[in-house]
Amino acid sequence: MTGSFLLNWATLAVSLFNTILFLWLGLTVLLNAEPRTGGAWLAGADCCSTTSSSLATASS
């Protein structure tokens, strides 16, 4: 990443926080949707899939 330990640490911490936040949001949408329509599944799955791309970006 960069040469600075603190900058690397802060970047990974924010990325991990975003990963947890998007996973929580996606599961909240999926579990709280009353009529589980295609749109609710799509929105929840999109938020949950963002977590995998966020982790991939942080590790590279």
Secondary structure, DSSP 8 states (H G I E B T S, - for coil): --S-HHHHHHHHHHHHHHHHHHHHHHHHHHHH-SS--HHHHHHHHHHHHHHHHHHHHHH-
